[in-house]
Amino acid sequence: MFSLLWRFFPGPAWLRVIVLLLVAAALVYVLIAYVYPWAALYFQAEEATVGP
């Protein structure tokens, strides 16, 4: 998978690394900001506490 992404982006190696880091950061942002809150609506977790 990584080699496919590595060959997909043009340019020198240092530019590919920067672009791949930006793409990874954007993916993490989208997951945390949109996907996880949306999924949390459908997976209602019951409150779990440890009793005495």
N, CA, C and O atoms as a Maestro MAE file, in Angstrom:
{
 s_m_m2io_version
 :::
 2.0.0
}

f_m_ct {
 s_m_title
 :::
 protein
 m_atom[208] {
  # First column is atom index #
  i_m_mmod_type
  r_m_x_coord
  r_m_y_coord
  r_m_z_coord
  i_m_residue_number
  s_m_chain_name
  s_m_pdb_residue_name
  s_m_pdb_atom_name
  i_m_atomic_number
  :::
  1 25 0.831 -1.190 0.000 1 A "MET " " N  " 7
  2 3 0.000 0.000 0.000 1 A "MET " " CA " 6
  3 2 0.873 1.250 0.000 1 A "MET " " C  " 6
  4 15 0.622 2.197 -0.744 1 A "MET " " O  " 8
  5 25 1.902 1.237 0.847 2 A "PHE " " N  " 7
  6 3 2.769 2.409 0.909 2 A "PHE " " CA " 6
  7 2 3.497 2.634 -0.409 2 A "PHE " " C  " 6
  8 15 3.672 3.773 -0.842 2 A "PHE " " O  " 8
  9 25 3.920 1.546 -1.044 3 A "SER " " N  " 7
  10 3 4.637 1.714 -2.310 3 A "SER " " CA " 6
  11 2 3.719 2.260 -3.396 3 A "SER " " C  " 6
  12 15 4.166 3.003 -4.270 3 A "SER " " O  " 8
  13 25 2.455 1.903 -3.349 4 A "LEU " " N  " 7
  14 3 1.497 2.453 -4.308 4 A "LEU " " CA " 6
  15 2 1.360 3.961 -4.111 4 A "LEU " " C  " 6
  16 15 1.358 4.717 -5.083 4 A "LEU " " O  " 8
  17 25 1.245 4.399 -2.859 5 A "LEU " " N  " 7
  18 3 1.172 5.837 -2.583 5 A "LEU " " CA " 6
  19 2 2.474 6.531 -2.952 5 A "LEU " " C  " 6
  20 15 2.461 7.648 -3.469 5 A "LEU " " O  " 8
  21 25 3.596 5.872 -2.688 6 A "TRP " " N  " 7
  22 3 4.896 6.466 -2.979 6 A "TRP " " CA " 6
  23 2 5.059 6.712 -4.475 6 A "TRP " " C  " 6
  24 15 5.597 7.743 -4.880 6 A "TRP " " O  " 8
  25 25 4.597 5.769 -5.300 7 A "ARG " " N  " 7
  26 3 4.717 5.931 -6.746 7 A "ARG " " CA " 6
  27 2 3.659 6.871 -7.316 7 A "ARG " " C  " 6
  28 15 3.848 7.419 -8.402 7 A "ARG " " O  " 8
  29 25 2.551 7.067 -6.604 8 A "PHE " " N  " 7
  30 3 1.466 7.901 -7.099 8 A "PHE " " CA " 6
  31 2 1.840 9.379 -7.113 8 A "PHE " " C  " 6
  32 15 1.502 10.092 -8.057 8 A "PHE " " O  " 8
  33 25 2.538 9.848 -6.070 9 A "PHE " " N  " 7
  34 3 2.884 11.258 -5.968 9 A "PHE " " CA " 6
  35 2 4.168 11.539 -6.739 9 A "PHE " " C  " 6
  36 15 5.160 10.829 -6.575 9 A "PHE " " O  " 8
  37 25 4.154 12.572 -7.580 10 A "PRO " " N  " 7
  38 3 5.356 12.912 -8.342 10 A "PRO " " CA " 6
  39 2 6.316 13.759 -7.512 10 A "PRO " " C  " 6
  40 15 5.958 14.256 -6.444 10 A "PRO " " O  " 8
  41 25 7.523 13.914 -8.010 11 A "GLY " " N  " 7
  42 3 8.490 14.802 -7.373 11 A "GLY " " CA " 6
  43 2 9.572 14.058 -6.640 11 A "GLY " " C  " 6
  44 15 9.600 12.828 -6.608 11 A "GLY " " O  " 8
  45 25 10.473 14.835 -6.043 12 A "PRO " " N  " 7
  46 3 11.577 14.217 -5.296 12 A "PRO " " CA " 6
  47 2 11.082 13.594 -3.990 12 A "PRO " " C  " 6
  48 15 9.947 13.815 -3.568 12 A "PRO " " O  " 8
  49 25 11.946 12.822 -3.373 13 A "ALA " " N  " 7
  50 3 11.563 12.065 -2.183 13 A "ALA " " CA " 6
  51 2 11.141 12.977 -1.037 13 A "ALA " " C  " 6
  52 15 10.175 12.670 -0.339 13 A "ALA " " O  " 8
  53 25 11.840 14.086 -0.826 14 A "TRP " " N  " 7
  54 3 11.486 14.964 0.289 14 A "TRP " " CA " 6
  55 2 10.105 15.570 0.103 14 A "TRP " " C  " 6
  56 15 9.387 15.775 1.081 14 A "TRP " " O  " 8
  57 25 9.721 15.860 -1.127 15 A "LEU " " N  " 7
  58 3 8.388 16.408 -1.392 15 A "LEU " " CA " 6
  59 2 7.319 15.339 -1.192 15 A "LEU " " C  " 6
  60 15 6.234 15.635 -0.693 15 A "LEU " " O  " 8
  61 25 7.611 14.120 -1.570 16 A "ARG " " N  " 7
  62 3 6.667 13.017 -1.361 16 A "ARG " " CA " 6
  63 2 6.407 12.799 0.123 16 A "ARG " " C  " 6
  64 15 5.270 12.565 0.534 16 A "ARG " " O  " 8
  65 25 7.458 12.877 0.918 17 A "VAL " " N  " 7
  66 3 7.306 12.697 2.365 17 A "VAL " " CA " 6
  67 2 6.410 13.783 2.936 17 A "VAL " " C  " 6
  68 15 5.524 13.492 3.739 17 A "VAL " " O  " 8
  69 25 6.624 15.016 2.539 18 A "ILE " " N  " 7
  70 3 5.798 16.129 3.032 18 A "ILE " " CA " 6
  71 2 4.351 15.945 2.610 18 A "ILE " " C  " 6
  72 15 3.442 16.132 3.419 18 A "ILE " " O  " 8
  73 25 4.126 15.581 1.359 19 A "VAL " " N  " 7
  74 3 2.757 15.398 0.865 19 A "VAL " " CA " 6
  75 2 2.078 14.236 1.588 19 A "VAL " " C  " 6
  76 15 0.910 14.346 1.962 19 A "VAL " " O  " 8
  77 25 2.784 13.134 1.789 20 A "LEU " " N  " 7
  78 3 2.199 11.991 2.492 20 A "LEU " " CA " 6
  79 2 1.879 12.336 3.944 20 A "LEU " " C  " 6
  80 15 0.863 11.882 4.470 20 A "LEU " " O  " 8
  81 25 2.728 13.134 4.605 21 A "LEU " " N  " 7
  82 3 2.434 13.565 5.968 21 A "LEU " " CA " 6
  83 2 1.215 14.472 6.013 21 A "LEU " " C  " 6
  84 15 0.403 14.374 6.934 21 A "LEU " " O  " 8
  85 25 1.077 15.349 5.036 22 A "LEU " " N  " 7
  86 3 -0.103 16.220 4.973 22 A "LEU " " CA " 6
  87 2 -1.373 15.416 4.716 22 A "LEU " " C  " 6
  88 15 -2.417 15.694 5.306 22 A "LEU " " O  " 8
  89 25 -1.286 14.434 3.848 23 A "VAL " " N  " 7
  90 3 -2.448 13.581 3.573 23 A "VAL " " CA " 6
  91 2 -2.826 12.782 4.814 23 A "VAL " " C  " 6
  92 15 -4.010 12.636 5.116 23 A "VAL " " O  " 8
  93 25 -1.833 12.263 5.537 24 A "ALA " " N  " 7
  94 3 -2.107 11.521 6.762 24 A "ALA " " CA " 6
  95 2 -2.730 12.417 7.821 24 A "ALA " " C  " 6
  96 15 -3.655 11.999 8.518 24 A "ALA " " O  " 8
  97 25 -2.233 13.645 7.952 25 A "ALA " " N  " 7
  98 3 -2.798 14.592 8.923 25 A "ALA " " CA " 6
  99 2 -4.237 14.957 8.559 25 A "ALA " " C  " 6
  100 15 -5.090 15.072 9.439 25 A "ALA " " O  " 8
  101 25 -4.504 15.139 7.276 26 A "ALA " " N  " 7
  102 3 -5.872 15.452 6.845 26 A "ALA " " CA " 6
  103 2 -6.805 14.278 7.111 26 A "ALA " " C  " 6
  104 15 -7.953 14.477 7.508 26 A "ALA " " O  " 8
  105 25 -6.330 13.071 6.901 27 A "LEU " " N  " 7
  106 3 -7.141 11.884 7.168 27 A "LEU " " CA " 6
  107 2 -7.468 11.761 8.654 27 A "LEU " " C  " 6
  108 15 -8.606 11.468 9.020 27 A "LEU " " O  " 8
  109 25 -6.482 11.982 9.500 28 A "VAL " " N  " 7
  110 3 -6.715 11.925 10.949 28 A "VAL " " CA " 6
  111 2 -7.702 13.002 11.371 28 A "VAL " " C  " 6
  112 15 -8.583 12.741 12.191 28 A "VAL " " O  " 8
  113 25 -7.572 14.205 10.828 29 A "TYR " " N  " 7
  114 3 -8.496 15.291 11.154 29 A "TYR " " CA " 6
  115 2 -9.924 14.943 10.763 29 A "TYR " " C  " 6
  116 15 -10.848 15.146 11.551 29 A "TYR " " O  " 8
  117 25 -10.115 14.426 9.567 30 A "VAL " " N  " 7
  118 3 -11.457 14.069 9.104 30 A "VAL " " CA " 6
  119 2 -12.046 12.964 9.968 30 A "VAL " " C  " 6
  120 15 -13.230 13.007 10.305 30 A "VAL " " O  " 8
  121 25 -11.239 11.980 10.328 31 A "LEU " " N  " 7
  122 3 -11.736 10.902 11.182 31 A "LEU " " CA " 6
  123 2 -12.172 11.432 12.537 31 A "LEU " " C  " 6
  124 15 -13.256 11.091 13.009 31 A "LEU " " O  " 8
  125 25 -11.349 12.258 13.173 32 A "ILE " " N  " 7
  126 3 -11.664 12.747 14.512 32 A "ILE " " CA " 6
  127 2 -12.801 13.760 14.486 32 A "ILE " " C  " 6
  128 15 -13.640 13.750 15.386 32 A "ILE " " O  " 8
  129 25 -12.854 14.620 13.497 33 A "ALA " " N  " 7
  130 3 -13.843 15.697 13.468 33 A "ALA " " CA " 6
  131 2 -15.208 15.247 12.952 33 A "ALA " " C  " 6
  132 15 -16.230 15.779 13.387 33 A "ALA " " O  " 8
  133 25 -15.247 14.283 12.037 34 A "TYR " " N  " 7
  134 3 -16.517 13.945 11.401 34 A "TYR " " CA " 6
  135 2 -16.933 12.486 11.559 34 A "TYR " " C  " 6
  136 15 -18.079 12.207 11.912 34 A "TYR " " O  " 8
  137 25 -16.031 11.566 11.307 35 A "VAL " " N  " 7
  138 3 -16.406 10.149 11.264 35 A "VAL " " CA " 6
  139 2 -16.685 9.600 12.655 35 A "VAL " " C  " 6
  140 15 -17.716 8.963 12.869 35 A "VAL " " O  " 8
  141 25 -15.778 9.837 13.612 36 A "TYR " " N  " 7
  142 3 -15.972 9.281 14.948 36 A "TYR " " CA " 6
  143 2 -17.209 9.850 15.650 36 A "TYR " " C  " 6
  144 15 -17.949 9.076 16.255 36 A "TYR " " O  " 8
  145 25 -17.472 11.155 15.602 37 A "PRO " " N  " 7
  146 3 -18.713 11.641 16.223 37 A "PRO " " CA " 6
  147 2 -19.968 11.069 15.558 37 A "PRO " " C  " 6
  148 15 -20.952 10.786 16.241 37 A "PRO " " O  " 8
  149 25 -19.940 10.901 14.252 38 A "TRP " " N  " 7
  150 3 -21.086 10.319 13.565 38 A "TRP " " CA " 6
  151 2 -21.294 8.871 13.992 38 A "TRP " " C  " 6
  152 15 -22.427 8.448 14.224 38 A "TRP " " O  " 8
  153 25 -20.205 8.109 14.098 39 A "ALA " " N  " 7
  154 3 -20.308 6.709 14.493 39 A "ALA " " CA " 6
  155 2 -20.722 6.582 15.957 39 A "ALA " " C  " 6
  156 15 -21.381 5.609 16.323 39 A "ALA " " O  " 8
  157 25 -20.354 7.535 16.791 40 A "ALA " " N  " 7
  158 3 -20.711 7.478 18.208 40 A "ALA " " CA " 6
  159 2 -22.221 7.586 18.403 40 A "ALA " " C  " 6
  160 15 -22.749 7.098 19.402 40 A "ALA " " O  " 8
  161 25 -22.909 8.209 17.478 41 A "LEU " " N  " 7
  162 3 -24.370 8.307 17.573 41 A "LEU " " CA " 6
  163 2 -25.031 6.941 17.422 41 A "LEU " " C  " 6
  164 15 -26.102 6.705 17.982 41 A "LEU " " O  " 8
  165 25 -24.413 6.058 16.683 42 A "TYR " " N  " 7
  166 3 -24.989 4.752 16.412 42 A "TYR " " CA " 6
  167 2 -24.505 3.662 17.360 42 A "TYR " " C  " 6
  168 15 -25.097 2.584 17.416 42 A "TYR " " O  " 8
  169 25 -23.443 3.928 18.101 43 A "PHE " " N  " 7
  170 3 -22.916 2.965 19.058 43 A "PHE " " CA " 6
  171 2 -23.009 3.551 20.459 43 A "PHE " " C  " 6
  172 15 -22.016 4.002 21.030 43 A "PHE " " O  " 8
  173 25 -24.214 3.536 20.995 44 A "GLN " " N  " 7
  174 3 -24.425 4.070 22.331 44 A "GLN " " CA " 6
  175 2 -23.832 3.115 23.356 44 A "GLN " " C  " 6
  176 15 -24.335 2.006 23.539 44 A "GLN " " O  " 8
  177 25 -22.794 3.530 24.008 45 A "ALA " " N  " 7
  178 3 -22.155 2.706 25.017 45 A "ALA " " CA " 6
  179 2 -22.846 2.938 26.352 45 A "ALA " " C  " 6
  180 15 -23.091 4.075 26.755 45 A "ALA " " O  " 8
  181 25 -23.152 1.852 27.022 46 A "GLU " " N  " 7
  182 3 -23.742 1.994 28.350 46 A "GLU " " CA " 6
  183 2 -22.661 2.427 29.327 46 A "GLU " " C  " 6
  184 15 -21.481 2.122 29.155 46 A "GLU " " O  " 8
  185 25 -23.085 3.131 30.333 47 A "GLU " " N  " 7
  186 3 -22.126 3.621 31.311 47 A "GLU " " CA " 6
  187 2 -21.586 2.449 32.124 47 A "GLU " " C  " 6
  188 15 -22.352 1.699 32.730 47 A "GLU " " O  " 8
  189 25 -20.301 2.301 32.133 48 A "ALA " " N  " 7
  190 3 -19.670 1.195 32.840 48 A "ALA " " CA " 6
  191 2 -18.839 1.751 33.996 48 A "ALA " " C  " 6
  192 15 -17.903 2.525 33.793 48 A "ALA " " O  " 8
  193 25 -19.194 1.349 35.187 49 A "THR " " N  " 7
  194 3 -18.417 1.769 36.355 49 A "THR " " CA " 6
  195 2 -18.056 0.551 37.180 49 A "THR " " C  " 6
  196 15 -18.715 -0.486 37.107 49 A "THR " " O  " 8
  197 25 -17.033 0.689 37.942 50 A "VAL " " N  " 7
  198 3 -16.596 -0.399 38.807 50 A "VAL " " CA " 6
  199 2 -17.203 -0.161 40.188 50 A "VAL " " C  " 6
  200 15 -17.005 0.890 40.799 50 A "VAL " " O  " 8
  201 25 -17.936 -1.147 40.658 51 A "GLY " " N  " 7
  202 3 -18.585 -1.017 41.949 51 A "GLY " " CA " 6
  203 2 -17.647 -1.390 43.090 51 A "GLY " " C  " 6
  204 15 -16.578 -1.958 42.863 51 A "GLY " " O  " 8
  205 25 -18.048 -1.070 44.310 52 A "PRO " " N  " 7
  206 3 -17.193 -1.396 45.477 52 A "PRO " " CA " 6
  207 2 -17.138 -2.874 45.766 52 A "PRO " " C  " 6
  208 15 -16.465 -3.294 46.708 52 A "PRO " " O  " 8
  :::
 }
 m_bond[207] {
  # First column is bond index #
  i_m_from
  i_m_to
  i_m_order
  :::
  1 1 2 1
  2 2 3 1
  3 3 4 2
  4 3 5 1
  5 5 6 1
  6 6 7 1
  7 7 8 2
  8 7 9 1
  9 9 10 1
  10 10 11 1
  11 11 12 2
  12 11 13 1
  13 13 14 1
  14 14 15 1
  15 15 16 2
  16 15 17 1
  17 17 18 1
  18 18 19 1
  19 19 20 2
  20 19 21 1
  21 21 22 1
  22 22 23 1
  23 23 24 2
  24 23 25 1
  25 25 26 1
  26 26 27 1
  27 27 28 2
  28 27 29 1
  29 29 30 1
  30 30 31 1
  31 31 32 2
  32 31 33 1
  33 33 34 1
  34 34 35 1
  35 35 36 2
  36 35 37 1
  37 37 38 1
  38 38 39 1
  39 39 40 2
  40 39 41 1
  41 41 42 1
  42 42 43 1
  43 43 44 2
  44 43 45 1
  45 45 46 1
  46 46 47 1
  47 47 48 2
  48 47 49 1
  49 49 50 1
  50 50 51 1
  51 51 52 2
  52 51 53 1
  53 53 54 1
  54 54 55 1
  55 55 56 2
  56 55 57 1
  57 57 58 1
  58 58 59 1
  59 59 60 2
  60 59 61 1
  61 61 62 1
  62 62 63 1
  63 63 64 2
  64 63 65 1
  65 65 66 1
  66 66 67 1
  67 67 68 2
  68 67 69 1
  69 69 70 1
  70 70 71 1
  71 71 72 2
  72 71 73 1
  73 73 74 1
  74 74 75 1
  75 75 76 2
  76 75 77 1
  77 77 78 1
  78 78 79 1
  79 79 80 2
  80 79 81 1
  81 81 82 1
  82 82 83 1
  83 83 84 2
  84 83 85 1
  85 85 86 1
  86 86 87 1
  87 87 88 2
  88 87 89 1
  89 89 90 1
  90 90 91 1
  91 91 92 2
  92 91 93 1
  93 93 94 1
  94 94 95 1
  95 95 96 2
  96 95 97 1
  97 97 98 1
  98 98 99 1
  99 99 100 2
  100 99 101 1
  101 101 102 1
  102 102 103 1
  103 103 104 2
  104 103 105 1
  105 105 106 1
  106 106 107 1
  107 107 108 2
  108 107 109 1
  109 109 110 1
  110 110 111 1
  111 111 112 2
  112 111 113 1
  113 113 114 1
  114 114 115 1
  115 115 116 2
  116 115 117 1
  117 117 118 1
  118 118 119 1
  119 119 120 2
  120 119 121 1
  121 121 122 1
  122 122 123 1
  123 123 124 2
  124 123 125 1
  125 125 126 1
  126 126 127 1
  127 127 128 2
  128 127 129 1
  129 129 130 1
  130 130 131 1
  131 131 132 2
  132 131 133 1
  133 133 134 1
  134 134 135 1
  135 135 136 2
  136 135 137 1
  137 137 138 1
  138 138 139 1
  139 139 140 2
  140 139 141 1
  141 141 142 1
  142 142 143 1
  143 143 144 2
  144 143 145 1
  145 145 146 1
  146 146 147 1
  147 147 148 2
  148 147 149 1
  149 149 150 1
  150 150 151 1
  151 151 152 2
  152 151 153 1
  153 153 154 1
  154 154 155 1
  155 155 156 2
  156 155 157 1
  157 157 158 1
  158 158 159 1
  159 159 160 2
  160 159 161 1
  161 161 162 1
  162 162 163 1
  163 163 164 2
  164 163 165 1
  165 165 166 1
  166 166 167 1
  167 167 168 2
  168 167 169 1
  169 169 170 1
  170 170 171 1
  171 171 172 2
  172 171 173 1
  173 173 174 1
  174 174 175 1
  175 175 176 2
  176 175 177 1
  177 177 178 1
  178 178 179 1
  179 179 180 2
  180 179 181 1
  181 181 182 1
  182 182 183 1
  183 183 184 2
  184 183 185 1
  185 185 186 1
  186 186 187 1
  187 187 188 2
  188 187 189 1
  189 189 190 1
  190 190 191 1
  191 191 192 2
  192 191 193 1
  193 193 194 1
  194 194 195 1
  195 195 196 2
  196 195 197 1
  197 197 198 1
  198 198 199 1
  199 199 200 2
  200 199 201 1
  201 201 202 1
  202 202 203 1
  203 203 204 2
  204 203 205 1
  205 205 206 1
  206 206 207 1
  207 207 208 2
  :::
 }
}
